[in-house]
Amino acid sequence: MPTALVTGASRGIGRAIARRFAADGYDVAVNYRSSEAAALEVVDSIEDETDGAAIAVQADIGDDDAVEACVETTVDAFGSLDHVVNNAGINQHRYTPDLSPDDFRRVMNVNVAGTFAVTKAALPHLEESTVAECPSVINLSSRLAHAGADYEPHYASSKVGIIGLTKSHALEFGPTIRVNAIAPGYIETDMTDATTSEEEKEQKRQEVIPVGRLGKPEDIGQAAAYLRDASFVTGETLNVNGGQRMQ
Ligand SMILES: NC(=O)c1ccc[n+]([C@@H]2O[C@H](COP(=O)([O-])OP(=O)(O)OC[C@H]3O[C@@H](n4cnc5c(N)ncnc54)[C@H](OP(=O)(O)O)[C@@H]3O)[C@@H](O)[C@H]2O)c1
C-alpha cells in the first residue's frame, strides 16, 4: 500500500486528512504532540473502517531530533513514504503590544521551521517513492496569509512563510516530488473554537462566507486528496474558504 505521514493528526484538520488518506487506500502515520489518546482513537478508527494500517507517532514538530525519529519510525513501520502532509500548527490570539519576540519565534519555529524540518527528513524517502501519482508534500497555509490578521501577526507571517517554502520546494524537488499548499478559510476545530463566539460563527455563516456555512475538517481532507492525486499541479496554494476570499 502507498503511505503517508500526516503531522498534527490527533485532532481537527489533520485527523480528517489522515482518515481521508486511509479511506483512499493509504497506510497512515498519525503524528501528534501530546494528545496520545486522541491519536490512538484516530488509529483505531482507521483500522476499524479501512483495509489500511495506521500508527500513532509522538513527536514535537518544533524539535529537529524528534522530527527525524518520526520519519524513521514511519518508514520502519511501512517500508516507504510516499506523501507528507505538514499540518501541525499552533496559534495564539495576542495583540502585538502583548506579544513577545519569543512568542513570535515559537509560532514560526513550529509552523515554518517545523514544516521545513519534516520535509527535509522525508526527502530521501520521497525520492525513492514509486507511486504513480508522483510523491508529494502538502503544506497547511491559511487564508490569513493573504488577508493578514490583527491579534495574530506571528501566525499570519508563518502562513506566508509556508507559501514561500512551498514554491521554493516545488522548484527544488521537481520533477521527482510535487509540493503544494492549502490555504483554509474558517474551519471548525479546537483552534478556531478557542477564539470565536457562537454569535461570531453565526455572523460568518450569514454575512461573510458565500456558501453559507463554516468549513469542516473533511473539506480540507478532500482538498488534500485532490493535491495528492493532481500530477500536473505543483507550487500551488489551493484556497478552500467557502468564497470568503476569492483570488
Ligand atoms: N482551523 C482553521 O480554521 C484553520 C484555518 C487555516 C489554517 N489552519 C491550519 O491547519 C492546521 C490544523 O489546524 P487545526 O484547526 O486542525 O488545529 P488544532 O485543532 O489546534 O489541532 C492541531 C493539531 O496539531 C498538533 N500539533 C500542534 N503543535 C504540534 C507540534 N509542535 N508538534 C506536533 N503536533 C503538533 C496537535 O497535536 P496535539 O493534539 O497532540 O496537541 C493537533 O493534532 C494548522 O496548521 C492550522 O494553522 C487551520
The ligand as an SDF file (V2000), in Angstrom:
LIG
                    3D

 48 52  0  0  0  0  0  0  0  0999 V2000
   -8.9910   25.6450   11.7470 N   0  0  0  0  0  0  0  0  0  0  0  0
   -8.8640   26.5960   10.8250 C   0  0  0  0  0  0  0  0  0  0  0  0
   -9.7990   27.3840   10.5630 O   0  0  0  0  0  0  0  0  0  0  0  0
   -7.5860   26.7430   10.0510 C   0  0  0  0  0  0  0  0  0  0  0  0
   -7.5490   27.7170    9.0460 C   0  0  0  0  0  0  0  0  0  0  0  0
   -6.3820   27.8690    8.3170 C   0  0  0  0  0  0  0  0  0  0  0  0
   -5.2880   27.0540    8.5540 C   0  0  0  0  0  0  0  0  0  0  0  0
   -5.3460   26.1270    9.5370 N   0  0  0  0  0  0  0  0  0  0  0  0
   -4.1470   25.2910    9.7510 C   0  0  0  0  0  0  0  0  0  0  0  0
   -4.4950   23.9250    9.6850 O   0  0  0  0  0  0  0  0  0  0  0  0
   -3.6550   23.1740   10.5660 C   0  0  0  0  0  0  0  0  0  0  0  0
   -4.5210   22.3690   11.5270 C   0  0  0  0  0  0  0  0  0  0  0  0
   -5.3530   23.2730   12.2510 O   0  0  0  0  0  0  0  0  0  0  0  0
   -6.4970   22.7710   13.2620 P   0  0  0  0  0  0  0  0  0  0  0  0
   -7.5060   23.8590   13.3080 O   0  0  0  0  0  0  0  0  0  0  0  0
   -6.9040   21.3870   12.9460 O   0  0  0  0  0  0  0  0  0  0  0  0
   -5.6670   22.8010   14.6420 O   0  0  0  0  0  0  0  0  0  0  0  0
   -5.9820   22.1270   16.0600 P   0  0  0  0  0  0  0  0  0  0  0  0
   -7.3980   21.7160   16.1580 O   0  0  0  0  0  0  0  0  0  0  0  0
   -5.4380   23.0770   17.0770 O   0  0  0  0  0  0  0  0  0  0  0  0
   -5.0720   20.8060   16.0300 O   0  0  0  0  0  0  0  0  0  0  0  0
   -3.6830   20.9780   15.9590 C   0  0  0  0  0  0  0  0  0  0  0  0
   -3.0050   19.6560   15.7220 C   0  0  0  0  0  0  0  0  0  0  0  0
   -1.6010   19.9080   15.5770 O   0  0  0  0  0  0  0  0  0  0  0  0
   -0.8900   19.1860   16.5750 C   0  0  0  0  0  0  0  0  0  0  0  0
    0.2690   19.9630   16.9890 N   0  0  0  0  0  0  0  0  0  0  0  0
    0.3210   21.2120   17.4840 C   0  0  0  0  0  0  0  0  0  0  0  0
    1.5810   21.5550   17.7470 N   0  0  0  0  0  0  0  0  0  0  0  0
    2.3470   20.4890   17.4190 C   0  0  0  0  0  0  0  0  0  0  0  0
    3.7350   20.2210   17.4820 C   0  0  0  0  0  0  0  0  0  0  0  0
    4.6040   21.1220   17.9510 N   0  0  0  0  0  0  0  0  0  0  0  0
    4.1640   19.0080   17.0680 N   0  0  0  0  0  0  0  0  0  0  0  0
    3.2910   18.0740   16.6030 C   0  0  0  0  0  0  0  0  0  0  0  0
    1.9710   18.2730   16.5300 N   0  0  0  0  0  0  0  0  0  0  0  0
    1.5130   19.4680   16.9350 C   0  0  0  0  0  0  0  0  0  0  0  0
   -1.8730   18.9230   17.6800 C   0  0  0  0  0  0  0  0  0  0  0  0
   -1.4270   17.7980   18.4180 O   0  0  0  0  0  0  0  0  0  0  0  0
   -1.8820   17.5460   19.9670 P   0  0  0  0  0  0  0  0  0  0  0  0
   -3.3360   17.1770   19.8890 O   0  0  0  0  0  0  0  0  0  0  0  0
   -1.0530   16.4090   20.4320 O   0  0  0  0  0  0  0  0  0  0  0  0
   -1.6600   18.8250   20.6770 O   0  0  0  0  0  0  0  0  0  0  0  0
   -3.1450   18.6860   16.8800 C   0  0  0  0  0  0  0  0  0  0  0  0
   -3.1640   17.3740   16.3630 O   0  0  0  0  0  0  0  0  0  0  0  0
   -2.7410   24.1800   11.2550 C   0  0  0  0  0  0  0  0  0  0  0  0
   -1.5140   24.2650   10.5540 O   0  0  0  0  0  0  0  0  0  0  0  0
   -3.5130   25.4770   11.1110 C   0  0  0  0  0  0  0  0  0  0  0  0
   -2.6690   26.6010   11.1590 O   0  0  0  0  0  0  0  0  0  0  0  0
   -6.4620   25.9430   10.3020 C   0  0  0  0  0  0  0  0  0  0  0  0
  1  2  1  0
  2  3  2  0
  2  4  1  0
  4  5  1  0
  4 48  2  0
  5  6  2  0
  6  7  1  0
  7  8  2  0
  8  9  1  0
  8 48  1  0
  9 10  1  0
  9 46  1  0
 10 11  1  0
 11 12  1  0
 11 44  1  0
 12 13  1  0
 13 14  1  0
 14 15  2  0
 14 16  1  0
 14 17  1  0
 17 18  1  0
 18 19  2  0
 18 20  1  0
 18 21  1  0
 21 22  1  0
 22 23  1  0
 23 24  1  0
 23 42  1  0
 24 25  1  0
 25 26  1  0
 25 36  1  0
 26 27  1  0
 26 35  1  0
 27 28  2  0
 28 29  1  0
 29 30  1  0
 29 35  2  0
 30 31  1  0
 30 32  2  0
 32 33  1  0
 33 34  2  0
 34 35  1  0
 36 37  1  0
 36 42  1  0
 37 38  1  0
 38 39  2  0
 38 40  1  0
 38 41  1  0
 42 43  1  0
 44 45  1  0
 44 46  1  0
 46 47  1  0
M  CHG  2   8   1  16  -1
M  END
$$$$
